[in-house]
Amino acid sequence: MKSKISQNTLDVSVHVLSKTTSAIPTSQINTPTMEQFKDLNLADPSFNSSSPIDILLGVDQVWKIFTFNKIFDSFNNPIAVSTIFGWVVTSVQASMDNIVSSLVTTIDIDRSHRKYWEIEEALHSLPLDAENVHIETHFLETHARQSDGQYIVELPFKEKGIKFGNTLQGAT
């Protein structure tokens, strides 16, 4: 990518997508707000009009474009940041005169509780075959809990008294 306002370039790998997000800003930014940016060389001169996103930079690239010059509002909040592509407006309060938002949700609490307890109920045990009975018995006979709370369980072997041979010499 090459800057339109300077000789700066940025090498990026890209993914071409049909749509990154919805158009922003979601509402038109009024003209009096634009006056404070009239003398700036903006990276997007029509940022105040709703339009699609041209490019979305990842965190590995975004810090390479900032020049770290900032413009602050009367509350000392940054509202514009300088980049190698021009000034980027970061936070302008758009007019919210006609915007109304609401969220309504209904929950059948009885049904939710019933489903919760159906999931949490212990499943009925299936009949165990001879091998699983042996493993279950082995666990019950060999497990122990140490004073520090740690559990100790002997490993079950299908054959008793397996001889592993002289493996110490090969392991060292």
C-alpha positions as CSV (number, residue, x, y, z in Angstrom):
1,M,0.0,0.0,0.0
2,K,1.3,3.5,-0.8
3,S,0.2,6.7,0.9
4,K,-1.5,9.4,-1.2
5,I,0.0,12.1,0.9
6,S,3.6,11.0,1.3
7,Q,6.2,8.5,-0.1
8,N,5.4,6.0,2.8
9,T,4.5,2.5,1.9
10,L,3.3,-0.5,3.8
11,D,3.8,-4.1,2.7
12,V,0.8,-6.3,3.7
13,S,-0.5,-9.7,3.0
14,V,-4.2,-9.5,2.3
15,H,-7.4,-11.5,2.3
16,V,-9.9,-10.3,-0.2
17,L,-13.4,-10.5,1.2
18,S,-16.7,-9.4,-0.3
19,K,-17.7,-7.6,2.9
20,T,-15.7,-7.0,6.1
21,T,-18.4,-5.3,8.1
22,S,-21.4,-3.0,7.6
23,A,-20.9,0.5,6.3
24,I,-19.8,3.1,8.8
25,P,-20.6,5.5,10.3
26,T,-24.1,4.3,10.7
27,S,-25.5,7.8,10.5
28,Q,-24.3,11.0,8.8
29,I,-21.9,13.2,10.8
30,N,-23.2,16.8,10.8
31,T,-21.3,19.7,9.1
32,P,-20.4,21.7,12.2
33,T,-18.5,18.7,13.5
34,M,-16.6,18.6,10.3
35,E,-15.3,22.2,10.7
36,Q,-12.7,21.1,13.2
37,F,-11.0,18.9,10.6
38,K,-11.1,21.3,7.6
39,D,-7.4,22.1,7.7
40,L,-6.3,18.4,8.1
41,N,-5.2,16.2,5.3
42,L,-7.6,13.4,6.0
43,A,-6.9,9.7,5.1
44,D,-10.6,9.5,4.3
45,P,-12.0,12.9,3.3
46,S,-15.6,11.5,3.2
47,F,-15.4,9.7,6.6
48,N,-18.6,11.5,7.7
49,S,-20.7,9.7,5.1
50,S,-21.7,6.0,5.5
51,S,-19.6,3.8,3.2
52,P,-18.1,0.4,3.1
53,I,-14.8,-0.4,4.7
54,D,-11.9,-0.3,2.2
55,I,-9.3,-2.2,4.2
56,L,-9.0,-3.6,7.7
57,L,-5.5,-3.7,9.1
58,G,-4.5,-6.3,11.7
59,V,-2.7,-5.4,14.9
60,D,0.6,-6.5,13.4
61,Q,0.4,-3.7,10.8
62,V,-1.7,-1.0,12.4
63,W,1.1,0.3,14.7
64,K,3.3,0.8,11.7
65,I,1.1,3.5,10.2
66,F,0.7,5.8,13.2
67,T,2.9,8.8,13.5
68,F,1.5,9.4,17.0
69,N,0.4,13.0,16.5
70,K,-3.1,13.5,18.1
71,I,-5.8,16.1,18.3
72,F,-7.9,16.2,21.5
73,D,-11.4,17.4,22.2
74,S,-12.3,19.7,25.1
75,F,-12.4,16.7,27.5
76,N,-8.9,15.7,26.5
77,N,-10.1,12.6,24.5
78,P,-8.3,11.9,21.3
79,I,-10.5,12.6,18.3
80,A,-8.0,12.4,15.5
81,V,-4.7,10.5,15.0
82,S,-2.1,11.2,12.3
83,T,-1.0,8.2,10.1
84,I,1.2,7.8,7.1
85,F,-2.0,7.9,5.0
86,G,-3.3,11.1,6.6
87,W,-5.3,12.0,9.6
88,V,-7.8,9.4,10.9
89,V,-10.8,10.6,12.8
90,T,-11.2,8.3,15.8
91,S,-14.3,9.5,17.8
92,V,-16.7,12.1,16.7
93,Q,-20.1,12.2,18.4
94,A,-22.7,11.7,15.7
95,S,-26.2,13.2,16.1
96,M,-28.4,10.6,17.8
97,D,-31.7,12.7,17.5
98,N,-33.8,10.0,15.8
99,I,-32.2,6.8,17.0
100,V,-34.2,4.7,19.4
101,S,-33.0,1.3,20.6
102,S,-34.7,-1.3,22.7
103,L,-34.2,-4.9,23.6
104,V,-37.0,-7.1,24.8
105,T,-36.5,-10.7,25.8
106,T,-38.8,-13.3,27.3
107,I,-37.7,-16.4,29.1
108,D,-39.8,-19.3,30.2
109,I,-38.0,-19.8,33.5
110,D,-39.8,-23.0,34.3
111,R,-38.8,-24.6,31.0
112,S,-35.2,-23.3,31.5
113,H,-35.0,-24.9,35.0
114,R,-36.5,-28.1,33.7
115,K,-33.9,-28.4,30.9
116,Y,-31.1,-27.6,33.3
117,W,-32.0,-30.3,35.7
118,E,-32.6,-32.8,32.8
119,I,-29.0,-32.1,31.7
120,E,-27.6,-32.2,35.3
121,E,-29.3,-35.5,36.3
122,A,-26.9,-38.4,36.5
123,L,-27.4,-40.8,33.6
124,H,-28.6,-44.3,34.5
125,S,-25.8,-46.7,34.6
126,L,-25.6,-49.1,31.8
127,P,-24.9,-52.8,32.7
128,L,-21.1,-53.4,32.9
129,D,-19.4,-56.3,31.0
130,A,-17.0,-58.6,32.9
131,E,-13.9,-56.4,32.0
132,N,-15.5,-53.2,33.2
133,V,-16.7,-54.9,36.4
134,H,-13.1,-56.0,37.0
135,I,-11.8,-52.4,36.4
136,E,-14.5,-50.9,38.7
137,T,-13.6,-53.5,41.4
138,H,-9.9,-52.8,41.0
139,F,-10.5,-49.0,41.5
140,L,-12.6,-49.5,44.6
141,E,-10.0,-51.8,46.1
142,T,-6.8,-49.9,45.3
143,H,-7.6,-46.1,45.3
144,A,-6.6,-44.0,48.3
145,R,-6.4,-40.4,49.2
146,Q,-3.3,-38.9,50.8
147,S,-3.3,-36.3,53.6
148,D,-2.6,-33.5,51.0
149,G,-5.8,-34.5,49.1
150,Q,-4.1,-36.2,46.2
151,Y,-5.7,-39.4,45.0
152,I,-3.6,-42.5,44.3
153,V,-4.9,-45.3,42.0
154,E,-3.0,-48.3,40.9
155,L,-3.1,-48.9,37.2
156,P,-5.1,-52.0,36.2
157,F,-3.4,-54.6,34.1
158,K,-5.1,-57.3,32.2
159,E,-2.5,-59.8,33.3
160,K,-1.3,-60.1,36.9
161,G,2.4,-60.0,37.5
162,I,3.7,-58.7,34.2
163,K,7.5,-58.8,34.0
164,F,8.9,-55.8,32.1
165,G,12.5,-57.1,32.0
166,N,15.6,-55.1,32.5
167,T,14.6,-51.8,31.1
168,L,16.5,-49.5,33.4
169,Q,19.8,-49.9,31.5
170,G,18.1,-48.9,28.2
171,A,16.5,-45.9,29.8
172,T,19.8,-44.4,31.1
